[in-house]
Amino acid sequence: MKSRELTHHRAALGFTPQPAVRWLSPASLARTALKVAAATVFADFGDKRELEGSFPADHLSLHTLPTPGQPAQPPVGSRGLPNPRELQSRGNNPDTGPEELWLDFAADLGDGFDATYTVAWLLAQEALAVNGRELPRGQVLVLGGDEVYPVASPAAYENRMAGPYRTAFPARPLPGPQNGPNPPETAQSGPNNKPPIMLALPGNHDWYDGLTSFIRVFTRQRAIGSWRTIQTRSYFAVRLTGRPPTPDLPGTPGWWLLGLDSQLGQYIDEPQLDYFYQNLTRQLQPGDAIILCVAAPFWVDAPATSPDAAGDHHNEFRQVHFFEQDYLRRRFNPETGLFEPTGAEVRLWLTGDLHHYSRYAEDLTGGPQPTATQLITCGLGGAYLSDARGLPGQLALPPHAASAHHSAGPQTKTAPGSRLFTKAPAGYPRPEDSHVLGARLANPLSSSWLPLRNPGFGASLGVLHVVAALTLWTVLSAFHGASYVDTLRDMARSTTLPGLAVLVLAIPLLLALVSLATRAMGQAAAGVVVFARGALYQLCALAVSAAVVIIIPWHGTWPDVVVVVLALALFHAGGWTLGSEAFALFILATPSGEVASWRMSGQSIEDHKGFLRLHLAADGTLTVYPLVVDTICRDWRFADNDDDGARLVPEAGPPAVELLEEPITIARKGTAP
């Protein structure tokens, strides 16, 4: 069954499968614009993260799962739980991590059903056989932001994310006699039959309703199918491996997993900083390694020397840089007024937001590759595909701050020098695929042609052309002192073929001159220039429509109203076809910026998806497996003999999963600070 057929089974599924978002359709643009405006105002005047300060803030543990249907990680003592120090003194340390652990990372996922469910179905499989390797399902699934598109709402989360994930990995009752007549609604999988855990951080689309829906879905410790949510806030810190020191036993370094909520790139709120200080910074010890998940690849445009050197445009990077320096690499000692090194390092940065795969590795002179810090963007979880070209080949990031330093804050200056990161050759989509995929936007014979892929776009552009033509027609009629029809017939009689050629070719010539001149002056990317180029592209299309209207031999016996209506209909048809094609060519001819990104988002490309599978080995090394699927599933059937309700499986068998590049190995301990 196709996804449109599955909508008839919404009662059995518990949700309604949704088509991919058409990003350039007028309805989608208007709805998203309103939500963005509201979210921006909300970010300035009301921050839901401040309210999260009243939520439970105790440390999260992979070993402490909630009773089904009850909140997870309750405050110590509120439900009769012993203090963690009491458990440690008894030799039963709940923070002792396993010897090895598998994790999954997926971001930008809640879009069209086919793409989202393909990724969810793969994540739910007990193991994936990839290039001769057997890769078990992650015991922890991290959702790296933008869990729903285009804007957050309860219905959008249910239909585009929670419903598909619940169906892909339905909950099963616990085995054993304790089930009785009312078995707990949880699933068992992984080592020791523990349910897999789901952690999520919000992206900008999750913030478009002020984070309300995100909090309801991910911080109430409910199950989404077999995945259990344990976080109590929109950010999290979890010890994966290792053991903290106790009065009786020394600690052992290990790995931490962090999720940071930077609220539309604004700032990191005080309750969040306090949460990390209490649950992370105070517990860090020499040799600890950190996987830091952030909402966007802030490092791509980061300044090289001082995080605050580039002004407000780089506020996002200033915030994460400040957090890394003053809460992860060092901690403030109020007694001495100085910072002390923690001995911990961020070894892997993970993010989505950009819907492609790219990786940067730290340049280490003569150092082995596993000691290099990695910056990975993987936003292939279900949203439209974006271009991986155009990224800088090398990044220069500010150096680490010194330890003995007074005070803290996002505007702290750093020492001269920089850390260099080089882009890895492997990217996704592959450059040759991006070139072919992008050109489809302007191909009228393709189903991805701009007006076909975005319902309402051509019709709306046709209306704009009608308004423009009617305005010009009114001006000409007033200038000639004649009616609309008489003016049109006069132009048809007096206009020659050379005149029509000038009408059609003059504006493209002007467009070429403007493009060359602004490029020579280095102003091609300026907003006013981009807008002017777009307007000239539309005037080119309007001129062609006008030439067609002029050369038609309008019969003298036709009523004036018929002539006017037919002429305007031709202008509308010209706007629908020629205007749409001109807009597509304008997008393809724009080398960078927001407009350039429309060549992919305007097609809502559903194929080419993927996620990361990570393995923490017993020796402390972390291995990252970038997994991709070139073609998603589009035909589904209900599973046979399924006791879990309506579970969908691919009709033609599992999609082909490939390893994008050789696994990336990261040592727990990197270079010396």
QUISUL-V292759 format. One line per field, one symbol per residue. psi: psi as a letter, one per 30 degrees, with the letter a starting at -180 (. if undefined). burial: 1 if it has 24 or more other ideal C-beta (glycine too) atoms within 12 Angstrom, else 0. Layout:
psi->???
burial->???
This chain:
psi->kleeefffgeeeegljkklkkjfgkeeeeeeeeeeeeeeeeeeefjjffefffflkglkkkffjklkkflklhlkkffggklkeeeeefggijfgjllelkklkkklifibleeeeeeeeeeffkelkjjhgkjjlkkfkkkjglifklflkleeeeeffdeeeeeeeilkklkllffeafikkillklakghkklkkkkkkaeffffgggeeeeeefgghlkjbfkkkflflgllkkkellklklffkllklaklkkkkjgiggdlkleeeeeeeeefdeffklkfkkkjjklfliffegklfekfgfgaffgeeeeeeeeeeeffeflkkjfefglkkkfglkjfkkklbekhaklkkkkjjjglkeffkkkjkkihgfflkklkflfkkfkkjlllklleikklllfgkllllllkkkkkkeklklkeeeeeeeeffegjffkfgkefefikfeeeeeeeeeeeeeeeeeeeeeeefhlleeeeeeeeeefkleeeeeeeefeeeeeeeeeeeeeeefggffkeeeeeeeeeeeeeeeeeeeeeeeefkikkffkkeeeeeeeeeeeeeeeeedeeeeeeeeeeffjflaeeefffeeffhkflilalkkkjjlfgfkkkkjjkljeklkgkllkkkhjfgajkklkeglkljkljelkkjkkkekblk.
burial->1010010010001111111111111001101100100010011000111101001111111111110100111000000000010000000011111101111111111111111111111111100101000011111111111111111110011111111111111111110000000001111111000111111111111111111111101111111111111111111111111111010000111111111111111111101110111011111110111111111111111111011100000111111111111111111100000011111111111111111111111110000011111111111111111111111000111111100010010101010001111111011111001100111111100001111111001111110111011101100000000001101110110000000000110011001001100100000100001101111111111111111111000100000000110011011111111111111111111100001111111111111111111111100111111111111111010000000101111100001111111011111111000
